[in-house]
Amino acid sequence: MKSHSRRGLRFGSLFLAMVLVLAACDSGESTDTTTAGTGGEASGEPVELLVWASRDWYAPPDNYDAFNERHEGEIHVTLDVQANDDILQQLQRMQDADQPMPDLVQDDTFLIEAYNAAGLVMPFDEQMATWEEEDPEEFANILPIAWEENVLDGQTLGSSLTANFDILYYNVPWFEEAGFDPSTIDSLDGVLEALRAAQAARPDGIPLTVQALPTTGVTLLKTFFSAAGAPFEGATPDLQSPGGIYTLEWFLTAAEEGLMPADAISWDEDQARGVFLAQDAAMILDGFTVAGDLSEEPGFDYETVWNVIPVPASQTGAQQDGNQISNARTWFLTSGTEHPYEAGLAMRYVNETLVDQAANGSVPMRNSRHLEDPRLDEIWPFFTDQLREAYAGSASVPAALNGGDVEAILEQLFGEIVVGTDKTAQELADEYQPQLDEL
């Protein structure tokens, strides 16, 4: 008797569910909010999304207010800035504890492989195709590299909508005194000639300020390897290649001629930068974002005191040997999101606000329309056509999961050059390449 009652209860529940489904179909309403993309959840509440940005200047400056107003009652985004460079570790802990994760996250592009290995990334291919279908004109404005550098095992894992870009800053009065115009430099050989001219004009000054303190990175060395055409396998340069030997010879020459100081072995980024700010150095390689800091220094005015050029991607100027490189941050959907379409819309809003982010201290965008926005002339007056062209054609910073170990060995190599060595470029390459290949 009890069994019969339970079966009748189940039948009644099933009948009621069917009636509700038919009623929903008759009213034209959809219960699938993930694919519909604009409707609230079945409860009538908006889809709640949590977005993590790695820095506040990489996120929409309005904290998604306009987006939330546009999708009122349907989608609501909460923005949280996680600036401690531990997002990967946080998400791993949340995953292990079975805690809800943010829906959309931004972090360094070179970490995407690690995120994927940890099972924290949802492939973006479906949302990418939807974006192209729903807004083909704007989708076409995104530079291909924004997608290409995020492809792993045939899947696109996100989009790097912005990237920092290392450029050569130079002291304008110093080079005017030397009678040398750095804007004419079209090769790495030309950079060497510029430093020699600066040294001749002010023998007691520092032609090129660098950082060589261990654990502080070797951005200058990697940038020149790339520009000279040294091949990379992941994060590992081929020191024994023609481009690798050229670069080592370049720095050996600079050290031997006193174009960069041996004291730099104890300099970190701040010390190397401070020498340039004090106008005791003629040139420095530094990130695009540093221009904003320089502009804030009293009396340290763009064009009057400092200017910039891209790193030439040629050894002698006869042809292009390598590439400029840009260091990006990727926006990606986490594997924990239950609303990939809505999270994809939140990523699209990041793309909408790239110029506003630039005014808030961000870096150049990988979007052709925004790169031509006239507002950039006021935000970044130093962002010349020459610099924009170099940026738009830049390649990804060579990276891999063993990147930290590679840097540690390259720091030893660079430190040996800076303090002075009798070894030739070939001898250094033959000594350090096997160490890199073992990683």
N, C-alpha and C positions, 0 to 999 in steps of 0.2 A: 504494500500500500504506500509506504514511504517512497519507494523507488518510483512508483507511478507519479506521485506528486512532484518529485524533483524533475522528472522528464517533462511534465506539463509546465513547470516553472521555466525551464530552459527554453521550451517552445514559445512561451509567451514573451520572454525577453528577446528572443531572436526576431519574433514578429514585430515587436515594438521598435527594435533597431532598424528593421527594414523600412518601417513606416517613416522613421526619422530621416533615413537616407533619401527615400523617395521625395519627401517634403523638401529637403535641401536641394535636390536636383530640380524640382519644379520651380523653386524660387530663383534658380540661376546662381546660387552661392556655391563657392568651392571651399572644401575643408582642407585643401592642400596648400598651406601658406608658404611652404618652402619653394614650390615651383611657381606659385602665383606671384610671389614676390612683392605684392603691394597690400595684401590683406592681413588683418590681425590674426592672432591665434584663435583656436576654436572657442576659447573663453571670452573672446571679444576684446582682450587686452592686446596692445601692440607687441610685436616681436622685440624683445629686449636684447641688445647686442652690447658686448663689452669689447672695446678696442684698446690695445696696448701700443703705444709709440715709444721708441727708444729715446727720443728727445722731444721737448715741447715744440721746437722750431721745425720738426719734421711732420707735425700734425696740423690739421686745419686750425687756424688761429681762433676761429669762433667756437671751438670745442664742439663742433657738429650742430650748433644751434640752428643754422639755416636748413641743414639736412633734416633735423628732427621736426622743424616746422613744415617742411615740404611733405614729410611722411607722417604727419600728426595722426595719431590713432592707429597707425599701421606698423611703424618701426620707430624705435627709440634707441639712440646710441649713447653710451656712457664712455667717455675717453679717459684713459688713465696713462700717465707718463711714467715709464719704468726706466730711470736713467742710471741704474747701478750696474749696467752691463752684466746682469745675471738672469736674463729672461729665460735662456735655455735651461738653466738649473732650476728656476722656479717652475717652469712647465713640467719638467721631469718629476719634481716632487708632487705637483698637483696630479699628474697622471698616475703616479704610484699610489697616491692616497685616494684615487677615484673621485677627485674633486672637480667641480665644473671649471673649465678653462675659458680664457677669453676666446672670442670668435675670430678676430682679426688682429694680427701681430706684425710689428716691424722690428727687424734686427739686421745685423750685418749679413751681407750676401754670402760671405765666405763661410758662414755658419749653417747655411741652409742644408748642406749635406749632412751635418750632424743632427739637425732637427729631423730630417727625413729618416736617418738611421734609427732615431729614437721613436719613430712612429708618431710624430707630433704634427705632421703636415698633411693637409688634404690637397690632393692634386687640383690645380686650378683650370684644367683644360676645358671642362664643361662651362664654367663661369666665363672663361675667356671667349669661348665661342658665342655665348649669350651676349656678352658685351659687344662683340663685333656685329652680331645680328641686330641688336637694339640701337646701337649708336655707331654705325660704321665710319662716319666721318671723323669723330673724335678718336676712335680706336686706331685709325690709320695714322694719327698724329704721334702716337707713342713710338719712340725709336725701337727698332728691332732688338737691340741689345738688352732692353729692359726685360724682355721675355727670354731671349736666347741664353743669357747667363744663369737662368734659373731652371734650365732643362736638365733633368737627371733621369737616366734610364728611360728616355723617351717621353717623360711626363713633365709638364710645366708646373712648377711648384709655387709660383707667385710672380710678382712684378717689382723690379727695382726702379721706381719712378724718379728717384733723384740719386745723385752721386757726387762725392767730393772729387776734386781734381787738383793734382799737384802742379804748380806753376813756378816759374822763376821770377822772383821779385828783385828789382835792382834799384840802386840809389841814383837818382837822376842827376844831381849836381856833380857827383863823383865822375860819372861817365861823360858829362859835358866837359869837365876839366880834362878828362883823358882824350877828348876828341873822338869818342867812339859811340855810335848809336846802336844800342842793343836791339832795337826793333828790326835791324837788318840781319840779325843772326838767323841762319837757315840750317845750321848743322851743329853737332856736338863739338866738332873742331872749332866752330865759330864761338861757342861758349868759352872754350879754352883761350882763344885769342882775346876775347873780351876781358877775361880775368887777368891776362897778362897786361893788357892796356891799363886796367884799374891799378894793378900793382906798380906799374911805371909812374902813374900819376901820383900815387900816395904810397911810397915804399913802406911806411910804417903801419899801413892799414891791413885789413884782412880782406882779400879779394872774395873768398867764398866761405861763409860760415856754415858749419855742419854740426850735427850731433853724432857722437860716436861712443857715448857711454853705454856699456853693455846693458841689455834688457830694455833699451829705449827704442829699438827698431832700426831698420836700415832702409827707410823709404827712398832716400836719394839713390842708393845703390840699385835697388830694384827698378826704380823709374828709369835710370840710365840703361840698365840691362834691356828693358823693354824697348826703349827708344833706339838702341843700337841694333836691335834685331836678334838678341840672344833668345833661343827657344826655351820655353818652360814646359816642364812636365808637372802639372799641378802647380804647386808652389815652388818647385825646384828649378832654378835656372841651369842651363848648360854652360858652365864656365869655360869649357874647352872649345866651344863653338866660336866662329869668327866674331860674332857679336859679343860673346862673353870675354874673349881675349881683348878685343878693342876696349871694352869698358874697364877692365882691370888695368890696362895700359894707360887709359885716360886718368884714372885716379892715382896711379903710381906717379905719373907726370905731375899732376896737380900737387901731390905731397912733396915730391922732390924739389919742385920750383917754389915751394912756400906759398902756393895759391890757396891752400887751406891749412889751418893751424894744427900743429901736433897736440896742442892743449885741448883740442876738441874731444880727445879720448875721455875726458871727464865731464863733457858737456851733455846735458839733456836738452829736451826741446826748448824749455824756457831760456836756458842760457844761450843756446845758439840763436834764438829769436831775439833775445835781449841785445846781443851785439849788433844786430841789424837795426833795431830800434834806436840804439845809441848812435847810429850812423858811423860805426866803426868797421862795418863790413859793406862791401860793394854789392854783394849778391847773396841770395838764399833761396833754396827750394823749399816751398811750404804749401800748405793746403789753401784752396780757394777761400775758405771761411776766414782765413787770417786777414784778408783784405779789410774786412769789417772792423777787426781789432785795430789795425793800423790807422784806419780812418778816424778812430776815436781818440788817438793820441794827439794832444795839443801841438799844433805846428807841424805835424807829420802828414802833410797833405798829398793827396794823389796828384800825380803829374808834376807837382812842384818838387817833392822830395822823393817819391817812389813811383814806380810803374811796374808793369808785368809783361812777360812774354811766355808763350807756351814752350815746353821743352821740345826742341826740334827732334823729329823722328828720323834722323839721318846722321850718319857718321861724318860725311864730308860735304853733303849738300848735293851730290851728284844724283842721288835717288833716295826714295824712302826706304829705309832699312828696317824700321820697326814701327812701333805705335806709342802714342801717348796712352796712359792708363787712367782709369777713374775707379774710385773705390765706392761701391754702392751699398745701399741698405734696401732690403726686400720686404714688401708687404705680402703676407701669406695667410691663408685660412688654416686654422688649427684643425686637427683631426677630431677635436671635441665639439666643433660647432654643429648645432642642429639646424642652422639656417644659412646654408652656403650662398643662396641667392642674395639674401638681404646683406650678408657680410660682403659679398661682391659689390653690391651697391655702395656700401660704406667705403670700399677701396676706390670705387669710381669717384667718390666725393673728394678723396685725397687728391686724385688727379685734377679735379676741377679747381682746387685751391692752391696749386703749386706756386703761382706768382705771389699770392698772399703769404705763403710760407716763406718765399724769398725775402719779402719785406720784413719778415719776423726773424731772419737770421739763418735761413736754410741754405741749401747748396743748389747748383744748377739742376734743372729738370731734364728728364729724358722724354721730352715732348716737343715736337717741332713747332707747334702753334705757340706754345708758351715761350719758347726760346726767342720768338720774334715779337713778343709782347713789348710795346714801347715803354711800358712802366719799368722794365728792367734797366733802361738807360739811366733812370734816376736812382733806382735801387743799387745797381752795380755799374757805375759809370766806367769802370775799368774793363768791363766785359765787352771787349772790342769784337769786331767781326772775325778777326784772326783767332781770338781766343774761343769764340763760339764755334768756329769751324773745327778747331782742334778738339774741343770737347765733344761735339757731335760725332766726330769720327774716332773717338777714343775706344780702346779695348778694355776688357775687364782686368782688374788687378789679379795677377796669378795667385791662386789660392788652392788649398787642400786641407784635409784634417790634420796633416803633419806640419802645417804652416809655422806653428810656434817653434818646433824643433829646427826647421829650416832657417828661420830667422836667427836662432841662437848661433848657428854655425856661420851664417853670413856676417853676424856681428863680430865674431872673432876675426874673420877675414878682413872686414873693413877696418877694425881696430888696428890690425897689423899694418895695413897700408897707411893709416893716418899717422901713427907714431913713427913710421919710417922702416923700410925693410930693403935688404939687398936682393931679394928674390925677384925674379922676372914674373911677368904676367902668366906665362906658361907654367912656371914652377908653382905659382900659387894655385892655378887651376888644377894642376895635377895633384896637389896636396889636398885641396878641399873638396874636389868633385867626388872622390870615393866616399868621403864622410857624408855628403849629401845623398849619394846613391844608396847608402845603407839604411836611410830612414824609411 
